[in-house]
Amino acid sequence: MEAIKRLGHEIELQCESHGAPIKITACEVVNDGERFIFTGIPKRGTQIDKIFKRAEDINVYLQLALFQPFFDDKILKFVISTQSAGDYNFFNILKSPEFQNNRMNVCIPLGRDMRRNVKCFDYASPSSPHTLIGSGSGGGKSELTRCAITGLIYKYSVCRLNLVIIDTGGNSLDVFHASKHLSHPIAKDIKTTIYLLRKIVVEMERRIALPRQELKNEPVLALFWDEFNTTIKKADNKEDRMALKNLIEDILRRSRKTKIHCCLISSECKNDGIGISKSSLTSRIGLRTSDRYESRAVIECSGCELLPGKGAMLFKSSDQLTPLYVQGSRIFDPDIERIIAHRNYENQDTGKKFIIDEFGSSVPSGSPSSNELTSPTDEKTIISGNQKELADIILWVLQFNTISASRIKEKFRLGNRVDEIMDNLFEMKIISEKFANQPRKILIKTIEDIHESVMEMLSVNGYTEDDVATAIAGRKDQ
């Protein structure tokens, strides 16, 4: 007991030395002394933000494994451990009873609170059907999103939950490309995004018309859209911008009772940066922001600007009115891939799965049929996926004498899909066969070397023979 009192006194002295005097009034012992939670009352005139800004310095001085101030129901508290900073292994969270036995509609694990309890939230709560995740740059939103999607794949079968993922600004979510839970390949461009949102609206309309009992048998459709507001802002024209904005607002407004739920993620969090109405985004998760204004844009109150980063977050919803401090976890690509492989291997019933026809897979009238778009040497189809994306890649590749998979991956942000693209280019006789880790040779020397079906595909997607000839004429080493 005396040791705890001395520790509390040391906290008081350190806070006062940094210009933020407080009074320690109580101490809660957690897990038989694994950690202690002190309650602090700021003295008159104390600027509480100084305590948060100096927390790391105080931790170093006290030589603790963990020293973190936080608010618990608006009361200032300090969590302290002399043993370890805590186990935030995501696999332990997935295996925890709090997650495994949770009876929420759609349970997403957030992490652990300061008492080491696993905290989850209901992604499909009737009172909070849609979610906003916001942070400043480097705040940890991508890691939280990866953990959330992994948790859904781990807990729910394909017949219970399907995923639509939009990630036009990066490749942090590309690791999910092989999951059977996906209704459509991950959207990487604006045209595909508009296509997916329109398909979701059609599905929403269908579900609205269903009797309640039939709707119960439909799988939950979970939409994750990373950097949604940046995608809208960077659309090439006003028509696309308005289409994106109107479609997502329509889904947010009318999908509440259709088992379609959205999670929008942003690192541009000021009120004028969100870009859409937030009234339907009633679950809010804020990671570290640059200032209190960004914090208010995300969780409608300050506090996120005081977070230490490293996955720490504040969670609010219609059922959690006071921000809850939670420490998030990390998960790495190989671990995600193992979970996806395991779930894909299981004999999952996909009969009820919501499937969206792949964008670009239908061929416009007057263009060659899918059966005609075949390799010159065999009869199997070689053009798959997003034809516009593939056409862009082909024209870019023709500018070089050699090309590597890593160069294409970096240029077009393909993630793990680059292997499929390289296979397509090889089957189309555009690049040479793979040899060790050497760059592939470009086999096309003149426009006459391009197979007729490939040339027709390029034409369908807006490229002329002059464009192709110009690309070949300006050829250079990669």
C-alpha positions as CSV (number, residue, x, y, z in Angstrom):
1,M,0.0,0.0,0.0
2,E,2.9,2.4,0.9
3,A,4.5,1.7,-2.5
4,I,1.2,2.7,-4.3
5,K,1.0,5.9,-2.3
6,R,4.7,6.7,-3.1
7,L,3.9,6.1,-6.8
8,G,0.9,8.4,-6.6
9,H,3.0,11.1,-5.0
10,E,5.6,10.7,-7.7
11,I,2.9,11.3,-10.3
12,E,1.8,14.4,-8.6
13,L,5.4,15.8,-8.4
14,Q,6.1,15.0,-12.1
15,C,2.8,16.6,-13.3
16,E,3.5,19.7,-11.2
17,S,7.1,19.9,-12.6
18,H,5.6,20.1,-16.1
19,G,3.2,22.9,-15.1
20,A,0.1,20.8,-14.7
21,P,-0.5,20.3,-10.9
22,I,-3.0,17.6,-9.9
23,K,-4.2,15.7,-6.8
24,I,-4.2,11.9,-6.8
25,T,-7.3,10.8,-5.0
26,A,-7.8,7.0,-5.6
27,C,-6.1,4.0,-7.0
28,E,-7.6,0.9,-8.6
29,V,-5.6,-2.3,-8.7
30,V,-6.1,-4.3,-11.9
31,N,-5.3,-8.0,-12.4
32,D,-3.6,-8.6,-9.0
33,G,-1.2,-5.7,-9.5
34,E,-0.4,-6.1,-13.2
35,R,-1.4,-2.4,-13.5
36,F,-2.7,0.4,-11.5
37,I,-5.3,3.1,-12.4
38,F,-5.0,6.3,-10.5
39,T,-7.7,9.0,-10.4
40,G,-6.4,12.5,-10.7
41,I,-8.2,15.8,-10.0
42,P,-6.6,18.8,-11.8
43,K,-5.9,21.7,-9.6
44,R,-7.3,25.1,-10.4
45,G,-5.8,26.6,-13.6
46,T,-4.2,23.3,-14.7
47,Q,-3.9,22.8,-18.5
48,I,-4.7,19.2,-18.8
49,D,-3.3,18.9,-22.3
50,K,0.2,19.5,-20.8
51,I,-0.2,16.2,-19.0
52,F,-0.9,14.3,-22.2
53,K,1.9,16.1,-24.1
54,R,4.5,15.3,-21.3
55,A,3.3,11.7,-20.6
56,E,6.3,10.2,-22.4
57,D,8.8,12.3,-20.5
58,I,7.1,11.4,-17.2
59,N,7.2,7.7,-18.2
60,V,10.9,7.9,-18.9
61,Y,11.7,9.7,-15.6
62,L,9.6,7.2,-13.5
63,Q,11.1,4.3,-15.5
64,L,7.8,2.6,-15.9
65,A,6.7,0.0,-18.6
66,L,3.5,2.0,-19.1
67,F,2.3,5.5,-18.1
68,Q,-0.7,6.8,-20.0
69,P,-3.2,9.5,-19.0
70,F,-6.8,9.0,-20.3
71,F,-10.3,10.0,-19.6
72,D,-12.8,7.5,-18.1
73,D,-16.3,9.0,-18.2
74,K,-14.8,12.5,-18.3
75,I,-12.6,11.8,-15.2
76,L,-8.8,12.1,-15.6
77,K,-7.0,8.9,-14.9
78,F,-3.6,7.4,-15.2
79,V,-2.9,3.8,-16.1
80,I,0.5,2.6,-14.8
81,S,2.4,-0.7,-15.0
82,T,5.8,-1.6,-13.7
83,Q,5.7,-4.9,-15.5
84,S,4.7,-4.5,-19.2
85,A,2.9,-2.2,-21.5
86,G,0.4,-4.9,-22.1
87,D,-0.4,-7.7,-24.6
88,Y,-2.2,-6.3,-27.6
89,N,-1.7,-9.3,-29.8
90,F,-4.6,-9.3,-32.2
91,F,-4.8,-13.1,-32.3
92,N,-5.4,-13.2,-28.5
93,I,-8.2,-10.7,-29.0
94,L,-9.8,-12.9,-31.7
95,K,-9.6,-15.9,-29.4
96,S,-10.9,-14.0,-26.4
97,P,-14.3,-15.0,-24.9
98,E,-15.4,-11.4,-25.2
99,F,-15.2,-11.7,-29.0
100,Q,-15.8,-15.4,-29.5
101,N,-19.0,-15.4,-27.5
102,N,-20.3,-12.0,-28.4
103,R,-23.9,-11.9,-29.5
104,M,-23.9,-8.5,-31.3
105,N,-25.4,-8.4,-34.8
106,V,-22.0,-7.9,-36.4
107,C,-19.2,-7.8,-33.8
108,I,-15.9,-6.0,-34.6
109,P,-13.0,-6.1,-32.1
110,L,-11.5,-2.7,-31.4
111,G,-8.8,-3.7,-28.9
112,R,-8.4,-3.5,-25.1
113,D,-9.4,-0.8,-22.7
114,M,-7.1,0.4,-19.9
115,R,-8.3,-2.4,-17.6
116,R,-7.2,-5.0,-20.3
117,N,-10.8,-5.9,-21.2
118,V,-11.5,-6.7,-24.9
119,K,-13.8,-4.1,-26.4
120,C,-16.0,-4.7,-29.4
121,F,-18.7,-2.7,-31.1
122,D,-21.7,-3.7,-33.1
123,Y,-21.1,-2.8,-36.7
124,A,-24.8,-3.4,-37.5
125,S,-26.4,-1.9,-34.5
126,P,-30.0,-0.6,-35.3
127,S,-29.1,2.7,-33.5
128,S,-25.6,3.0,-35.1
129,P,-25.8,1.4,-38.6
130,H,-22.8,3.2,-40.1
131,T,-19.3,4.0,-38.9
132,L,-16.8,6.8,-39.4
133,I,-13.1,6.2,-38.7
134,G,-10.9,9.4,-38.7
135,S,-7.4,10.2,-37.9
136,G,-4.5,12.5,-38.8
137,S,-1.7,11.2,-41.0
138,G,-0.1,8.2,-39.3
139,G,-2.8,8.0,-36.6
140,G,-3.4,4.3,-37.2
141,K,-6.6,4.2,-39.2
142,S,-5.4,1.7,-41.8
143,E,-4.2,-0.7,-39.1
144,L,-7.6,-0.4,-37.4
145,T,-9.4,-1.1,-40.6
146,R,-7.3,-4.1,-41.4
147,C,-8.0,-5.5,-37.9
148,A,-11.7,-4.8,-38.3
149,I,-12.0,-6.6,-41.7
150,T,-9.9,-9.5,-40.4
151,G,-12.2,-9.9,-37.4
152,L,-15.2,-10.1,-39.7
153,I,-13.6,-12.7,-41.9
154,Y,-12.5,-14.7,-38.9
155,K,-15.9,-14.7,-37.1
156,Y,-18.5,-14.8,-39.9
157,S,-19.0,-17.2,-42.8
158,V,-19.6,-16.1,-46.4
159,C,-23.3,-16.9,-46.2
160,R,-23.6,-14.5,-43.2
161,L,-21.4,-11.6,-44.3
162,N,-20.0,-10.3,-47.6
163,L,-17.5,-7.5,-48.1
164,V,-17.1,-4.6,-50.6
165,I,-13.8,-2.8,-50.2
166,I,-12.8,0.5,-51.9
167,D,-9.2,1.5,-51.6
168,T,-8.2,4.0,-54.3
169,G,-5.6,5.8,-52.4
170,G,-3.2,3.1,-51.3
171,N,-2.6,-0.7,-51.0
172,S,-2.9,-1.4,-47.3
173,L,-6.1,-3.4,-48.0
174,D,-4.9,-5.3,-51.0
175,V,-4.0,-8.2,-48.7
176,F,-7.8,-9.1,-48.7
177,H,-7.9,-9.6,-52.4
178,A,-8.2,-13.4,-52.2
179,S,-11.0,-13.5,-49.6
180,K,-14.2,-15.4,-50.6
181,H,-16.1,-12.8,-48.5
182,L,-15.5,-10.2,-51.3
183,S,-18.5,-9.6,-53.5
184,H,-16.3,-7.9,-56.1
185,P,-12.5,-7.4,-56.4
186,I,-11.2,-4.4,-54.4
187,A,-12.0,-1.2,-56.2
188,K,-8.8,0.8,-57.1
189,D,-10.2,3.5,-59.3
190,I,-13.1,6.0,-59.4
191,K,-15.0,4.4,-62.3
192,T,-15.1,1.0,-60.5
193,T,-16.1,2.8,-57.2
194,I,-19.1,4.4,-58.9
195,Y,-20.0,1.1,-60.5
196,L,-19.9,-0.7,-57.1
197,L,-21.9,2.0,-55.3
198,R,-24.6,1.8,-58.0
199,K,-24.8,-1.9,-57.6
200,I,-25.2,-1.5,-53.9
201,V,-28.0,0.9,-54.4
202,V,-29.8,-1.6,-56.7
203,E,-29.3,-4.3,-54.0
204,M,-30.6,-1.9,-51.3
205,E,-33.7,-1.2,-53.4
206,R,-34.3,-5.0,-53.7
207,R,-33.9,-5.6,-50.0
208,I,-36.2,-2.7,-49.1
209,A,-38.9,-4.5,-51.0
210,L,-38.3,-7.8,-49.3
211,P,-40.7,-9.1,-46.6
212,R,-39.0,-8.9,-43.2
213,Q,-38.7,-12.7,-42.9
214,E,-36.9,-13.0,-46.2
215,L,-34.6,-10.1,-45.4
216,K,-33.4,-12.1,-42.3
217,N,-31.9,-14.7,-44.6
218,E,-29.9,-12.2,-46.6
219,P,-26.1,-11.8,-45.7
220,V,-24.9,-8.6,-44.1
221,L,-23.2,-6.5,-46.7
222,A,-20.2,-4.6,-45.2
223,L,-18.8,-1.7,-47.2
224,F,-15.3,-0.4,-46.2
225,W,-14.2,2.7,-48.1
226,D,-10.8,4.0,-47.3
227,E,-10.0,7.7,-47.9
228,F,-13.6,8.2,-49.2
229,N,-13.5,12.0,-49.1
230,T,-10.2,12.1,-50.9
231,T,-11.6,9.8,-53.6
232,I,-14.5,12.2,-54.1
233,K,-12.3,15.3,-54.3
234,K,-9.9,13.7,-56.8
235,A,-12.6,12.6,-59.2
236,D,-11.7,13.9,-62.7
237,N,-15.0,15.8,-63.3
238,K,-17.9,17.3,-61.5
239,E,-20.3,14.5,-62.7
240,D,-18.2,11.8,-61.1
241,R,-17.8,13.8,-57.9
242,M,-21.5,14.3,-57.6
243,A,-22.2,10.7,-58.5
244,L,-19.9,9.5,-55.7
245,K,-21.3,11.9,-53.1
246,N,-25.0,11.3,-54.0
247,L,-24.6,7.5,-54.1
248,I,-22.9,7.1,-50.7
249,E,-25.3,9.6,-49.1
250,D,-28.3,7.7,-50.5
251,I,-26.8,4.4,-49.1
252,L,-26.1,5.9,-45.7
253,R,-29.6,7.4,-45.5
254,R,-31.8,4.5,-46.7
255,S,-29.9,1.3,-46.0
256,R,-30.4,1.3,-42.2
257,K,-32.9,-1.6,-42.3
258,T,-31.5,-3.6,-45.3
259,K,-28.5,-5.2,-43.6
260,I,-26.1,-3.0,-45.6
261,H,-23.6,-1.2,-43.4
262,C,-20.9,1.3,-44.3
263,C,-17.5,2.1,-42.7
264,L,-16.0,5.3,-44.1
265,I,-12.4,6.0,-43.3
266,S,-10.6,9.4,-43.7
267,S,-7.3,11.1,-42.8
268,E,-8.8,14.5,-43.8
269,C,-10.9,15.1,-40.8
270,K,-11.8,18.8,-40.7
271,N,-15.5,19.6,-41.1
272,D,-14.9,21.0,-44.5
273,G,-12.8,18.0,-45.5
274,I,-15.4,15.2,-44.7
275,G,-17.5,16.3,-47.7
276,I,-20.7,14.5,-46.9
277,S,-23.5,14.5,-44.3
278,K,-22.4,12.7,-41.2
279,S,-25.8,12.4,-39.6
280,S,-26.1,8.7,-40.4
281,L,-22.5,7.9,-39.3
282,T,-23.5,7.4,-35.7
283,S,-20.6,5.2,-34.7
284,R,-17.4,7.2,-34.5
285,I,-13.8,6.1,-34.0
286,G,-11.2,8.8,-33.7
287,L,-7.5,8.1,-33.6
288,R,-4.8,10.8,-33.1
289,T,-5.6,14.0,-34.9
290,S,-3.5,17.1,-35.3
291,D,-5.8,19.4,-33.3
292,R,-9.1,19.6,-31.5
293,Y,-11.0,20.8,-34.5
294,E,-10.2,17.6,-36.4
295,S,-11.2,15.6,-33.3
296,R,-14.6,17.4,-33.2
297,A,-15.1,16.6,-36.8
298,V,-14.7,12.9,-36.1
299,I,-16.2,12.3,-32.6
300,E,-18.0,15.6,-32.1
301,C,-15.8,16.5,-29.1
302,S,-12.1,17.2,-28.4
303,G,-9.8,14.5,-27.1
304,C,-8.3,12.7,-30.2
305,E,-5.6,15.4,-30.4
306,L,-4.3,14.2,-26.9
307,L,-4.0,10.5,-28.0
308,P,-0.5,9.1,-28.0
309,G,-0.9,7.5,-31.5
310,K,0.2,3.8,-31.8
311,G,-3.4,2.7,-32.4
312,A,-4.9,4.5,-29.4
313,M,-8.5,5.6,-30.1
314,L,-11.7,7.1,-28.7
315,F,-14.9,5.3,-29.6
316,K,-18.4,6.9,-29.5
317,S,-21.8,5.7,-30.6
318,S,-25.5,6.0,-29.8
319,D,-24.9,3.4,-27.1
320,Q,-21.6,4.8,-26.0
321,L,-22.2,8.5,-25.5
322,T,-19.0,9.2,-23.5
323,P,-15.8,8.6,-25.5
324,L,-14.2,5.2,-24.6
325,Y,-10.4,5.0,-24.6
326,V,-9.3,1.8,-26.3
327,Q,-5.8,0.6,-27.3
328,G,-5.9,-1.0,-30.8
329,S,-3.7,-3.8,-32.1
330,R,-1.6,-4.5,-35.2
331,I,-1.8,-7.4,-37.6
332,F,0.7,-8.3,-40.4
333,D,0.0,-9.4,-43.9
334,P,1.2,-13.0,-43.4
335,D,-1.2,-13.4,-40.5
336,I,-4.1,-12.0,-42.5
337,E,-3.3,-14.3,-45.4
338,R,-3.3,-17.3,-43.1
339,I,-6.7,-16.5,-41.8
340,I,-8.1,-15.9,-45.3
341,A,-6.6,-19.1,-46.5
342,H,-8.1,-21.0,-43.6
343,R,-11.6,-19.5,-44.1
344,N,-11.4,-20.1,-47.9
345,Y,-10.4,-23.7,-47.4
346,E,-13.4,-24.4,-45.2
347,N,-16.5,-25.7,-46.9
348,Q,-18.5,-22.5,-46.8
349,D,-22.0,-22.3,-48.3
350,T,-21.8,-19.4,-50.8
351,G,-25.4,-19.9,-52.1
352,K,-26.6,-16.7,-50.5
353,K,-23.5,-14.7,-51.3
354,F,-24.1,-11.2,-52.8
355,I,-22.0,-11.2,-56.0
356,I,-21.4,-8.2,-58.2
357,D,-20.4,-8.9,-61.8
358,E,-16.8,-7.7,-62.2
359,F,-16.5,-4.2,-63.6
360,G,-15.4,-4.2,-67.2
361,S,-16.2,-7.9,-67.7
362,S,-19.1,-7.2,-70.0
363,V,-18.0,-6.2,-73.5
364,P,-19.8,-3.3,-75.2
365,S,-21.9,-4.0,-78.3
366,G,-19.9,-3.8,-81.5
367,S,-16.7,-5.0,-79.8
368,P,-15.3,-8.5,-79.7
369,S,-17.1,-11.0,-77.5
370,S,-15.3,-12.5,-74.5
371,N,-14.7,-15.7,-76.5
372,E,-12.8,-13.7,-79.1
373,L,-10.5,-12.1,-76.6
374,T,-8.2,-15.0,-76.5
375,S,-4.5,-15.9,-76.8
376,P,-3.2,-16.2,-80.3
377,T,-1.7,-19.6,-79.4
378,D,-4.4,-21.1,-77.3
379,E,-8.1,-20.8,-76.7
380,K,-8.3,-19.8,-73.1
381,T,-9.5,-16.3,-72.1
382,I,-6.6,-14.0,-71.2
383,I,-8.3,-10.7,-70.5
384,S,-9.9,-10.7,-67.1
385,G,-10.7,-8.2,-64.4
386,N,-10.8,-4.5,-65.0
387,Q,-10.2,-4.1,-68.8
388,K,-9.6,-0.4,-68.5
389,E,-6.9,-0.9,-65.9
390,L,-5.3,-3.6,-68.1
391,A,-5.4,-1.4,-71.1
392,D,-3.7,1.4,-69.2
393,I,-1.0,-1.0,-68.1
394,I,-0.4,-2.4,-71.6
395,L,0.1,1.1,-73.1
396,W,2.5,2.1,-70.3
397,V,4.5,-1.1,-70.6
398,L,5.0,-0.7,-74.3
399,Q,7.1,2.4,-73.6
400,F,9.9,0.2,-72.2
401,N,12.3,-2.5,-73.4
402,T,12.1,-4.4,-70.2
403,I,9.7,-4.3,-67.2
404,S,9.4,-5.8,-63.7
405,A,6.5,-6.8,-61.6
406,S,7.6,-4.5,-58.8
407,R,7.6,-1.5,-61.2
408,I,4.1,-2.2,-62.4
409,K,2.9,-2.8,-58.9
410,E,4.3,0.5,-57.7
411,K,3.0,2.5,-60.7
412,F,-0.6,1.1,-60.6
413,R,-0.8,0.2,-56.9
414,L,-1.8,-3.3,-57.7
415,G,-0.8,-5.1,-54.5
416,N,-0.9,-8.9,-54.8
417,R,-2.9,-8.6,-58.1
418,V,0.3,-7.8,-59.9
419,D,1.0,-11.6,-60.4
420,E,-2.3,-12.0,-62.3
421,I,-1.5,-9.0,-64.4
422,M,1.9,-10.3,-65.3
423,D,0.3,-13.7,-66.3
424,N,-2.1,-11.8,-68.5
425,L,0.7,-9.8,-70.2
426,F,2.7,-13.0,-70.8
427,E,-0.4,-14.9,-72.3
428,M,-1.0,-11.9,-74.6
429,K,2.6,-12.2,-75.9
430,I,3.5,-8.8,-74.6
431,I,6.2,-9.8,-72.1
432,S,8.6,-12.7,-72.0
433,E,8.4,-15.7,-69.7
434,K,9.6,-15.3,-66.1
435,F,13.2,-16.2,-65.4
436,A,14.4,-15.9,-61.8
437,N,14.1,-12.3,-60.7
438,Q,15.1,-10.8,-64.0
439,P,13.0,-8.1,-65.6
440,R,10.7,-9.3,-68.4
441,K,11.6,-8.4,-72.0
442,I,8.9,-6.6,-74.0
443,L,8.2,-8.8,-77.0
444,I,6.3,-6.2,-79.0
445,K,8.6,-4.5,-81.5
446,T,6.0,-3.0,-83.9
447,I,2.3,-2.5,-83.8
448,E,1.9,-5.4,-86.1
449,D,3.2,-7.7,-83.3
450,I,0.1,-7.0,-81.2
451,H,-2.6,-9.6,-81.6
452,E,-5.8,-8.4,-83.2
453,S,-8.0,-9.2,-80.1
454,V,-5.6,-7.2,-77.8
455,M,-5.7,-4.3,-80.2
456,E,-9.5,-4.4,-80.2
457,M,-9.5,-4.4,-76.4
458,L,-7.3,-1.3,-76.3
459,S,-9.6,0.4,-78.8
460,V,-12.7,-0.4,-76.7
461,N,-10.9,1.3,-73.8
462,G,-10.1,4.5,-75.7
463,Y,-6.6,3.9,-77.2
464,T,-6.0,4.3,-80.9
465,E,-3.3,2.8,-83.1
466,D,-1.5,6.1,-83.0
467,D,-1.4,5.9,-79.2
468,V,0.2,2.5,-79.4
469,A,2.6,3.4,-82.1
470,T,3.7,6.5,-80.2
471,A,4.3,4.4,-77.0
472,I,6.5,1.9,-79.0
473,A,8.4,4.7,-80.8
474,G,9.4,6.4,-77.5
475,R,10.6,3.1,-76.0
476,K,13.3,3.3,-73.3
477,D,14.8,1.1,-70.5
478,Q,12.7,1.0,-67.3
